[in-house]
Amino acid sequence: MSLHHSKRGRIGLAIGAFGASALLLAGCAGGGGGNNDDGGASGEPIIVGTTDKVTTLDPAGSYDNGSLAVQTQVFPYLLNTDYNSTEVVPDLAESAEFTSPTEYTVTLPEGLKWANGNDLTSADVKFSFDRNLKIADPNGASSLLYNLDSVEAPDDTTVVFHLKTANDQVFPYILTSFPGAIVDDEVFSADAVTPDQDIVDANAFGGPYAITSWDFNKTVEFTPNENYKGLLDAPVNSGVILSYFAESSNLKLAVQQGDIDVAYRALSSTDVEDLSKNKDVQIVNGPGGEIRYIVFNFNTQPYGATTPEADAAKALAVRQAVADLVDREALSTQVYKGTYTPLYSFVPEGFTGAIEPLKEMYGDGAGGPDAEKAKATLEAAGVETPVALSLQYSPDHYGPSSGDEYALVKSQLEESGLFSVDLKSTEWVQYSKDRTSDVYPAYQLGWYPDYSDADNYLTPFFLTKNFLGNHFSDQQTEDLILQQAVETDQAKRTQEIEDIQTRVAELLSTVPLLQGAQVAVAGTGVEGVTLDASFKFRFAPVTK
C-alpha cells in the first residue's frame, strides 16, 4: 500500500488488497475533507450533549467510544479516513507505503507543530507507539499492535514501522484507530498513563481542536487548533462545548428545548422515536457497525478456571446454554423497537466475510431460543441446575435501555428454570476498571469498529492478548486471525474470516446479541453532523 499527500491535496494510491476488503458504506449528510489552508474557524460555538463517559484522555489508557469521541478531535493520526469514506489516506503523514514486506514507511511534512508550539516530529511518533506497547494498559488498545516489532525514526520526518509478519493487510487500518493517536513526547509519560489535567495544562494537542477547559465527564471546551495540518478542513465553528449528562432523559430534554445543538450517544429508542415527531429537531442516521454482546470471563464464570469447581467442559456447556436461551428477536422488538436487529455472528452483516453460525448452532436452529436444547446440553455435561450466574451491565455507557435489555436477558434465562441470575449494574468509569480485573463473571459490552474491516471484530476480541482480558485463548483461533491479516488473496482471506467465526461460535468467548446503527439528534438549524463510515463523529464540519 502506498499513500501520498500532494502539495495541493491528498491522493491515495495503490490501495490493493485491503482497499478491496474494506466495507463501502454510504454516509449521511455532512461536510467534505480538505486541508486547512483556506482560513480559520467561523460561526457560533456548537454545544454537543452525550451520556458517553470518558475513561481517560490519554490514548494509551482507553479503548472506548466515549474516550475516542474526544481523542479524535484533539490528537493527530498518521492515516485516517475522510468523511463518508472507508479509504485509508494520509492525515498527518505526507506519504505512507510498504517499502518492504515487513517495513511500513511514513514521511511527515517539515515544520509540524503541536498546539503548544513544540515541534511535532518522527520522534513523537516513535514515542507514541513505544509507550503504548510498554504501558499495555488493560483498558488500552495496545493489543491491536500485535504485529508491530519496533519503530525507527531515522530523521525528523521519517518513521519506519518494522512488522513481525510480512504483508500485513490490516496495519494501515490500525494506524487510523485507537493506538494510532500521536502524542507529544515532551508532555506524556513514557511508562504510565498521563493524567488528563496534565495534558490539558500542557496544551499537548495536534488535531483540529485543542482543549481549553476540562472538567472530567462534566464539560469539555474545544477551540480550533491553528497549528493543525492534516486531512480535514479547518473547523467551520469557533469552538465546541461537550456536555455530559447522567441520564438520557435529561439529554433528550436538552436537545428538545434547544439547550444543546446535538445529542449523540445515547438516547433510548423510545426517545428517538418521540423526537422524530418534533418539528424543531432532526434525526441524523449513520451506517451500522455497532454490536452488543455478553462477555464471559473464562476464569470466574461458573466452572471457570479459577473457581473451586473448575471444569472446562461444564463452563462451555453453561455458555452454550446461554446461547440456546437468549431471544434476540424479543430484545430487538421489545426493548429497541427494531432500531437494533438480531445478531447471530461476531462480524455484523454488511462486512466482507460475515456469516451467521450462531443461528444454526444454537437455539432452535432458526434464530429462536430452545429451552429443551439448553437443558440437554447442561445435563450432558453434568451441570447442576439452576446455574447461579452473576451478570453485570453498565447503566450509563450503552444507553438507558441497557437496564431493560439485561432485565429481559435475565428473564429469558430464568424462565427456563436452568439459571438463577444475579443482575447488577455499575457506572462506566468503575465498570471499565472492574471488567479487566476479573470482577465480573459475565458482563455487557458494546462495540463500534475502529476501522471498516471484519478483522476489527476478531483481532481485539479473540487473540490471547485481547482487549476483553477475559482469559480466552485458543491456538487455532490465534493462527487463523494472524493468517487472515496477511493473506493477499481476497477469496482466501474471506474464507479464513468465515472459519474464524465458526471456530469462536463453538467456543463462545462472547455471545453476540444485537447490531445497530449510529443516531444523533440535532436542532433544525444545525448543519454538517456527519455520522459516516469511519464511525467517528468529528466536530469540525458542524455549524449552525
C-alpha positions as CSV (number, residue, x, y, z in Angstrom):
1,M,0.0,0.0,0.0
2,S,1.3,3.4,-0.9
3,L,-0.4,6.6,0.3
4,H,0.7,10.1,-0.6
5,H,-0.1,13.8,0.1
6,S,0.2,16.1,-2.9
7,K,1.1,19.7,-2.2
8,R,-2.5,20.7,-3.3
9,G,-4.5,17.9,-1.6
10,R,-4.5,14.2,-0.9
11,I,-4.1,11.3,-3.3
12,G,-4.5,7.7,-2.2
13,L,-2.6,5.3,-4.4
14,A,-2.3,1.5,-4.7
15,I,-4.9,0.6,-2.1
16,G,-4.5,-3.1,-3.1
17,A,-5.9,-6.0,-1.1
18,F,-7.1,-4.2,2.0
19,G,-8.8,-1.4,0.0
20,A,-10.8,-4.1,-1.8
21,S,-11.7,-5.7,1.5
22,A,-13.0,-2.5,3.1
23,L,-16.7,-2.2,3.8
24,L,-18.1,0.5,1.5
25,L,-20.9,2.3,3.3
26,A,-22.8,5.4,2.3
27,G,-22.7,8.1,5.0
28,C,-25.3,10.7,5.7
29,A,-25.2,14.5,5.2
30,G,-22.1,16.3,6.1
31,G,-19.0,18.2,5.1
32,G,-16.1,17.2,2.9
33,G,-12.4,16.8,3.6
34,G,-9.5,19.0,2.7
35,N,-6.5,20.8,4.1
36,N,-6.9,23.8,6.3
37,D,-5.1,26.4,4.3
38,D,-8.2,28.4,3.5
39,G,-8.6,30.2,6.8
40,G,-9.7,29.7,10.4
41,A,-12.9,28.8,12.1
42,S,-16.0,30.9,12.0
43,G,-19.6,30.7,13.3
44,E,-21.0,30.2,16.8
45,P,-19.7,27.6,19.2
46,I,-21.6,24.3,19.0
47,I,-22.9,22.6,22.1
48,V,-22.9,18.8,22.0
49,G,-24.5,16.6,24.6
50,T,-23.7,13.0,25.5
51,T,-24.1,10.4,28.2
52,D,-21.0,8.5,26.9
53,K,-18.3,8.9,29.5
54,V,-14.5,9.2,29.1
55,T,-12.2,6.7,30.7
56,T,-9.1,8.8,30.2
57,L,-7.8,11.4,27.8
58,D,-4.5,9.6,27.3
59,P,-4.9,7.3,24.2
60,A,-2.7,4.7,25.9
61,G,-5.3,4.1,28.6
62,S,-8.6,3.9,26.8
63,Y,-10.4,1.8,24.2
64,D,-13.9,3.0,24.4
65,N,-16.1,5.2,22.2
66,G,-16.6,7.9,24.8
67,S,-12.8,8.5,25.0
68,L,-12.4,8.3,21.3
69,A,-15.1,10.9,20.8
70,V,-12.7,13.4,22.5
71,Q,-9.4,12.0,21.3
72,T,-10.3,12.1,17.6
73,Q,-10.8,15.8,17.8
74,V,-7.5,16.7,19.5
75,F,-4.8,14.2,18.6
76,P,-3.2,13.7,15.2
77,Y,-3.1,10.4,13.3
78,L,-0.7,9.4,10.6
79,L,-3.5,8.0,8.5
80,N,-7.2,8.4,8.6
81,T,-10.4,8.2,6.6
82,D,-12.1,11.2,5.0
83,Y,-15.8,12.0,5.6
84,N,-18.1,9.4,4.1
85,S,-15.3,7.1,3.0
86,T,-13.6,3.9,4.2
87,E,-10.5,4.6,2.1
88,V,-7.3,4.9,4.2
89,V,-5.5,8.1,3.2
90,P,-2.7,10.3,4.7
91,D,-3.7,12.6,7.6
92,L,-0.7,13.9,9.4
93,A,1.6,12.0,7.0
94,E,2.8,13.2,3.7
95,S,3.1,9.7,2.4
96,A,2.9,6.1,3.7
97,E,3.8,2.9,1.9
98,F,5.3,-0.6,2.3
99,T,9.0,-0.3,1.5
100,S,9.4,-4.0,2.1
101,P,7.0,-6.8,3.1
102,T,7.8,-6.1,6.8
103,E,8.5,-2.4,6.7
104,Y,5.9,0.4,6.5
105,T,7.5,3.8,6.0
106,V,5.7,7.1,6.7
107,T,7.0,10.5,5.7
108,L,5.9,13.6,7.6
109,P,5.9,17.2,6.3
110,E,8.5,19.5,7.7
111,G,7.6,22.2,10.2
112,L,4.7,20.5,12.1
113,K,3.9,22.0,15.5
114,W,1.8,20.9,18.5
115,A,-0.7,23.5,19.7
116,N,1.7,24.4,22.5
117,G,4.4,25.3,19.9
118,N,6.6,22.2,20.4
119,D,8.0,20.6,17.3
120,L,6.0,17.6,16.1
121,T,8.5,15.1,14.5
122,S,9.1,11.5,13.9
123,A,10.4,11.2,17.5
124,D,6.8,11.9,18.8
125,V,5.5,9.1,16.5
126,K,8.1,6.6,17.7
127,F,7.5,7.6,21.3
128,S,3.7,7.2,20.9
129,F,3.9,3.6,19.7
130,D,6.7,2.6,22.1
131,R,4.9,3.9,25.2
132,N,1.6,2.3,24.1
133,L,3.3,-1.1,23.9
134,K,5.3,-0.5,27.2
135,I,2.3,0.6,29.2
136,A,0.0,-2.1,27.8
137,D,-2.9,-0.7,29.9
138,P,-5.7,-3.3,30.3
139,N,-8.2,-0.6,29.2
140,G,-6.0,0.5,26.3
141,A,-5.7,-0.7,22.7
142,S,-2.1,-2.0,22.6
143,S,-3.4,-5.4,21.7
144,L,-4.1,-4.1,18.2
145,L,-0.3,-3.6,17.8
146,Y,0.3,-7.4,18.0
147,N,2.3,-7.3,14.7
148,L,4.5,-4.3,15.5
149,D,8.0,-5.3,16.3
150,S,9.7,-1.9,16.5
151,V,9.6,1.7,15.3
152,E,12.5,3.5,13.9
153,A,12.9,7.3,13.4
154,P,16.0,7.8,11.3
155,D,15.4,11.5,10.8
156,D,12.8,14.1,11.9
157,T,10.4,13.4,9.1
158,T,10.7,9.6,8.5
159,V,9.2,6.8,10.5
160,V,9.7,3.1,9.8
161,F,7.4,0.5,11.3
162,H,9.1,-2.9,11.5
163,L,6.5,-5.6,11.4
164,K,6.8,-9.2,12.7
165,T,4.9,-10.8,9.9
166,A,5.0,-9.8,6.2
167,N,2.2,-8.5,4.0
168,D,0.1,-7.2,6.8
169,Q,-3.3,-6.2,5.2
170,V,-4.6,-4.6,8.4
171,F,-1.8,-2.4,9.8
172,P,-2.7,0.8,7.8
173,Y,-6.2,0.5,9.2
174,I,-4.9,0.1,12.7
175,L,-3.0,3.4,12.3
176,T,-6.3,5.2,11.8
177,S,-7.7,3.7,15.1
178,F,-7.1,4.0,18.9
179,P,-3.4,3.1,19.1
180,G,-2.7,5.4,16.1
181,A,-3.1,8.6,18.0
182,I,0.2,10.6,18.2
183,V,1.2,12.3,21.4
184,D,3.7,15.0,22.5
185,D,6.9,13.3,23.8
186,E,7.7,16.4,25.9
187,V,4.5,16.1,27.8
188,F,3.4,12.4,28.1
189,S,4.9,9.8,30.4
190,A,6.9,7.1,28.6
191,D,5.8,4.4,31.0
192,A,2.5,5.4,32.6
193,V,-0.9,6.9,31.6
194,T,-0.6,10.6,31.9
195,P,-3.2,12.5,34.0
196,D,-5.9,14.3,32.0
197,Q,-5.3,17.7,33.5
198,D,-1.5,17.5,32.8
199,I,-2.3,17.0,29.2
200,V,-4.7,19.9,29.1
201,D,-2.4,22.2,31.1
202,A,0.4,21.5,28.6
203,N,-1.8,22.1,25.6
204,A,-0.5,18.9,24.1
205,F,-2.8,18.7,21.2
206,G,-2.3,18.3,17.5
207,G,-5.7,17.6,16.0
208,P,-8.3,20.0,14.6
209,Y,-9.0,21.2,18.1
210,A,-7.2,21.9,21.4
211,I,-8.9,21.5,24.8
212,T,-9.1,24.8,26.7
213,S,-11.2,23.6,29.7
214,W,-11.5,20.1,31.2
215,D,-14.0,19.1,33.9
216,F,-13.8,15.3,33.8
217,N,-17.1,13.8,32.5
218,K,-18.9,17.1,33.0
219,T,-17.7,19.6,30.4
220,V,-15.0,19.8,27.8
221,E,-14.4,23.0,25.8
222,F,-12.7,22.7,22.4
223,T,-11.0,25.6,20.5
224,P,-9.8,25.3,16.9
225,N,-6.0,24.5,16.8
226,E,-4.3,26.9,14.4
227,N,-1.3,24.6,14.2
228,Y,-3.3,21.6,12.8
229,K,-2.1,20.5,9.4
230,G,-3.9,17.4,8.3
231,L,-6.6,15.7,6.3
232,L,-9.7,17.6,7.5
233,D,-10.7,21.1,6.7
234,A,-10.3,23.6,9.5
235,P,-13.3,23.7,11.8
236,V,-16.2,25.9,10.5
237,N,-17.3,26.7,14.0
238,S,-15.5,28.8,16.6
239,G,-15.4,26.0,19.1
240,V,-17.4,23.2,20.7
241,I,-18.6,22.6,24.2
242,L,-19.1,18.9,25.0
243,S,-21.6,18.5,27.9
244,Y,-22.1,15.2,29.8
245,F,-25.5,14.1,31.1
246,A,-26.1,11.5,33.7
247,E,-29.4,10.5,32.3
248,S,-30.6,10.2,28.7
249,S,-33.9,11.7,29.7
250,N,-32.1,14.9,30.5
251,L,-30.2,14.7,27.3
252,K,-33.5,14.3,25.4
253,L,-35.0,17.3,27.2
254,A,-31.9,19.4,26.5
255,V,-31.9,18.9,22.7
256,Q,-35.7,19.2,22.6
257,Q,-35.6,22.6,24.3
258,G,-32.6,23.8,22.3
259,D,-30.2,23.9,25.2
260,I,-27.8,21.8,23.2
261,D,-27.3,21.7,19.4
262,V,-26.6,18.0,19.0
263,A,-27.3,14.9,21.2
264,Y,-25.1,12.0,20.4
265,R,-24.8,8.7,22.3
266,A,-27.0,7.7,23.8
267,L,-30.7,8.3,23.6
268,S,-33.2,5.4,24.0
269,S,-35.0,4.1,21.0
270,T,-38.2,5.4,22.6
271,D,-36.6,8.9,22.9
272,V,-35.5,8.8,19.3
273,E,-39.0,7.7,18.1
274,D,-40.6,10.5,20.2
275,L,-38.1,13.2,18.9
276,S,-38.7,12.1,15.3
277,K,-42.2,13.7,15.6
278,N,-40.8,17.0,16.8
279,K,-40.5,19.7,14.1
280,D,-37.8,21.5,16.0
281,V,-35.2,18.7,15.7
282,Q,-33.8,16.4,13.0
283,I,-32.7,12.8,13.3
284,V,-29.3,12.0,11.7
285,N,-28.6,8.4,10.9
286,G,-25.3,6.8,10.2
287,P,-24.2,3.4,8.9
288,G,-24.3,0.4,11.1
289,G,-21.4,-1.5,12.7
290,E,-22.3,-1.3,16.4
291,I,-22.8,-4.6,18.2
292,R,-23.9,-5.5,21.7
293,Y,-22.8,-8.8,23.3
294,I,-22.2,-10.7,26.6
295,V,-18.6,-11.4,27.6
296,F,-17.7,-14.5,29.7
297,N,-14.7,-14.4,32.0
298,F,-13.1,-17.8,31.5
299,N,-11.6,-17.7,35.0
300,T,-14.5,-16.6,37.1
301,Q,-17.7,-17.7,35.2
302,P,-19.5,-20.7,36.5
303,Y,-16.9,-23.6,36.4
304,G,-14.3,-21.1,35.3
305,A,-10.6,-21.9,35.6
306,T,-10.0,-20.2,39.0
307,T,-13.3,-21.3,40.6
308,P,-13.4,-24.1,43.2
309,E,-15.5,-26.3,40.8
310,A,-13.3,-25.5,37.7
311,D,-14.3,-27.7,34.8
312,A,-13.7,-26.5,31.2
313,A,-16.4,-28.8,29.7
314,K,-19.1,-27.6,32.2
315,A,-18.0,-24.0,31.7
316,L,-18.5,-24.4,27.9
317,A,-21.9,-26.0,28.5
318,V,-23.0,-23.0,30.6
319,R,-22.0,-20.7,27.7
320,Q,-23.8,-22.9,25.2
321,A,-27.0,-22.9,27.3
322,V,-27.0,-19.1,27.4
323,A,-26.7,-19.1,23.6
324,D,-29.6,-21.5,23.4
325,L,-31.8,-19.4,25.6
326,V,-31.3,-15.8,24.5
327,D,-34.2,-14.5,22.3
328,R,-32.6,-11.8,20.2
329,E,-35.8,-11.0,18.3
330,A,-37.5,-10.2,21.6
331,L,-34.6,-7.9,22.6
332,S,-34.8,-6.2,19.2
333,T,-38.6,-5.6,19.2
334,Q,-39.5,-5.2,22.9
335,V,-36.5,-3.2,24.0
336,Y,-35.2,-1.4,20.9
337,K,-38.3,-1.2,18.7
338,G,-36.3,-2.5,15.8
339,T,-33.6,0.1,16.0
340,Y,-31.2,-2.8,16.8
341,T,-31.6,-6.1,14.9
342,P,-30.7,-9.6,16.0
343,L,-27.0,-10.6,15.6
344,Y,-26.1,-14.2,15.0
345,S,-22.4,-13.8,14.4
346,F,-19.3,-12.0,15.6
347,V,-18.9,-9.9,12.4
348,P,-22.0,-7.9,11.7
349,E,-24.0,-8.0,8.5
350,G,-22.5,-5.9,5.7
351,F,-18.8,-6.7,6.3
352,T,-17.0,-8.9,3.9
353,G,-16.8,-12.4,5.3
354,A,-19.8,-12.1,7.7
355,I,-21.7,-15.3,8.3
356,E,-24.3,-16.4,10.9
357,P,-23.0,-19.5,12.6
358,L,-24.9,-18.9,15.9
359,K,-28.3,-19.1,14.2
360,E,-27.8,-22.7,13.1
361,M,-25.6,-23.9,16.1
362,Y,-27.8,-22.7,19.0
363,G,-31.4,-22.4,20.0
364,D,-34.0,-23.8,17.6
365,G,-31.6,-23.6,14.6
366,A,-33.5,-20.7,13.0
367,G,-32.6,-17.9,15.4
368,G,-35.0,-18.5,18.2
369,P,-34.5,-19.9,21.7
370,D,-34.8,-23.5,22.7
371,A,-35.0,-24.4,26.4
372,E,-35.0,-28.1,25.9
373,K,-31.8,-28.0,23.9
374,A,-30.2,-25.9,26.7
375,K,-31.4,-28.4,29.3
376,A,-29.9,-31.3,27.3
377,T,-26.6,-29.5,26.9
378,L,-26.3,-28.9,30.7
379,E,-27.4,-32.4,31.6
380,A,-24.9,-34.0,29.1
381,A,-22.1,-32.0,30.8
382,G,-23.3,-32.9,34.3
383,V,-24.1,-29.4,35.3
384,E,-26.5,-29.0,38.2
385,T,-29.3,-26.5,37.7
386,P,-30.3,-23.8,38.2
387,V,-26.8,-22.4,37.4
388,A,-26.0,-19.4,39.5
389,L,-24.8,-16.7,37.1
390,S,-23.6,-13.2,38.1
391,L,-24.4,-10.8,35.2
392,Q,-23.3,-7.2,35.1
393,Y,-24.2,-4.2,32.9
394,S,-23.4,-0.5,32.7
395,P,-26.5,1.8,33.0
396,D,-24.8,4.9,31.6
397,H,-22.4,3.8,28.8
398,Y,-24.6,1.9,26.4
399,G,-27.7,3.9,26.7
400,P,-30.7,4.0,29.0
401,S,-32.2,0.8,27.5
402,S,-29.4,-1.3,28.9
403,G,-31.4,-1.9,32.1
404,D,-34.4,-3.1,30.1
405,E,-32.2,-5.2,27.8
406,Y,-30.5,-7.1,30.6
407,A,-33.6,-7.4,32.7
408,L,-35.1,-9.2,29.6
409,V,-31.9,-11.4,29.3
410,K,-32.3,-12.3,32.9
411,S,-35.9,-13.2,32.4
412,Q,-35.2,-15.3,29.4
413,L,-32.5,-17.3,31.2
414,E,-34.6,-17.8,34.4
415,E,-37.9,-18.7,32.7
416,S,-36.2,-21.9,31.5
417,G,-35.6,-22.9,35.2
418,L,-32.0,-23.5,34.2
419,F,-30.4,-20.3,35.6
420,S,-30.6,-18.1,38.6
421,V,-29.2,-14.7,37.5
422,D,-27.8,-12.1,39.9
423,L,-28.1,-9.0,37.8
424,K,-26.2,-5.9,38.9
425,S,-25.1,-2.6,37.3
426,T,-22.1,-0.3,37.7
427,E,-21.4,3.1,36.2
428,W,-18.9,3.1,33.4
429,V,-15.8,4.7,34.9
430,Q,-15.7,1.9,37.6
431,Y,-17.1,-0.7,35.3
432,S,-14.2,-0.3,32.8
433,K,-11.7,-1.0,35.6
434,D,-13.6,-3.9,37.1
435,R,-14.2,-5.8,34.0
436,T,-10.5,-6.3,33.3
437,S,-9.8,-7.2,37.0
438,D,-11.8,-10.4,37.0
439,V,-14.7,-8.8,39.0
440,Y,-17.4,-9.8,36.6
441,P,-18.0,-13.5,35.6
442,A,-20.3,-12.4,32.7
443,Y,-21.0,-8.8,31.6
444,Q,-22.3,-6.5,28.9
445,L,-20.1,-4.8,26.3
446,G,-20.8,-3.0,23.1
447,W,-18.5,-2.2,20.2
448,Y,-18.1,0.4,17.5
449,P,-15.5,-0.7,15.0
450,D,-12.2,1.2,14.8
451,Y,-11.8,0.6,11.1
452,S,-14.1,-0.8,8.4
453,D,-12.8,-4.3,8.1
454,A,-14.0,-7.6,9.5
455,D,-10.7,-8.0,11.3
456,N,-11.7,-5.3,13.8
457,Y,-14.4,-7.7,15.2
458,L,-11.9,-10.5,15.5
459,T,-8.4,-9.4,16.5
460,P,-9.3,-7.2,19.5
461,F,-11.6,-10.0,20.9
462,F,-10.0,-13.4,20.2
463,L,-6.3,-13.2,20.3
464,T,-4.8,-14.4,23.6
465,K,-3.7,-10.9,24.4
466,N,-7.1,-9.3,23.7
467,F,-9.0,-6.2,24.7
468,L,-11.6,-8.2,26.7
469,G,-9.0,-9.5,29.1
470,N,-11.3,-12.5,29.7
471,H,-8.6,-15.2,29.6
472,F,-9.8,-16.7,26.4
473,S,-7.0,-18.4,24.5
474,D,-7.3,-20.8,21.6
475,Q,-4.3,-21.6,19.3
476,Q,-6.5,-22.5,16.3
477,T,-8.3,-19.2,16.5
478,E,-5.0,-17.3,17.1
479,D,-3.4,-18.9,14.0
480,L,-6.4,-18.1,11.8
481,I,-6.5,-14.5,12.9
482,L,-2.8,-13.9,12.2
483,Q,-3.1,-15.8,8.9
484,Q,-6.0,-13.7,7.5
485,A,-4.3,-10.5,8.4
486,V,-1.5,-11.2,6.0
487,E,-3.5,-13.0,3.3
488,T,-3.3,-11.1,0.0
489,D,-5.7,-13.4,-1.9
490,Q,-9.1,-11.8,-1.1
491,A,-11.1,-15.0,-1.6
492,K,-8.8,-17.0,0.7
493,R,-9.0,-14.2,3.3
494,T,-12.8,-14.1,3.2
495,Q,-12.8,-17.9,3.8
496,E,-10.4,-17.5,6.7
497,I,-12.6,-14.8,8.3
498,E,-15.6,-17.2,7.9
499,D,-13.6,-20.0,9.5
500,I,-12.7,-17.8,12.5
501,Q,-16.4,-17.0,13.1
502,T,-17.3,-20.7,13.0
503,R,-14.5,-21.6,15.5
504,V,-15.3,-18.8,18.0
505,A,-19.0,-19.8,17.7
506,E,-18.0,-23.2,19.0
507,L,-16.1,-21.8,21.9
508,L,-18.3,-18.8,22.8
509,S,-15.9,-16.4,24.4
510,T,-18.8,-13.9,23.8
511,V,-22.4,-14.2,22.9
512,P,-23.4,-11.6,20.4
513,L,-26.9,-10.2,20.8
514,L,-27.7,-7.2,18.6
515,Q,-26.5,-5.0,15.7
516,G,-27.3,-1.3,15.5
517,A,-26.7,1.9,13.6
518,Q,-25.5,5.4,14.6
519,V,-28.1,8.0,15.6
520,A,-27.7,11.7,16.5
521,V,-30.4,14.3,17.1
522,A,-29.8,17.9,16.2
523,G,-31.6,21.2,16.1
524,T,-33.1,22.1,12.7
525,G,-30.6,25.0,12.3
526,V,-27.6,22.7,12.7
527,E,-25.7,21.6,9.6
528,G,-22.7,19.3,9.0
529,V,-23.5,16.5,11.5
530,T,-21.7,13.5,9.8
531,L,-22.0,10.0,11.2
532,D,-20.1,8.3,8.5
533,A,-18.4,5.0,7.7
534,S,-15.4,5.9,9.9
535,F,-17.7,5.5,12.9
536,K,-16.3,8.8,14.3
537,F,-18.4,11.9,15.0
538,R,-16.0,14.7,14.1
539,F,-16.9,18.2,15.2
540,A,-15.0,20.2,12.5
541,P,-17.8,20.5,9.9
542,V,-20.7,21.2,12.3
543,T,-22.2,24.7,12.2
544,K,-25.4,26.5,12.9
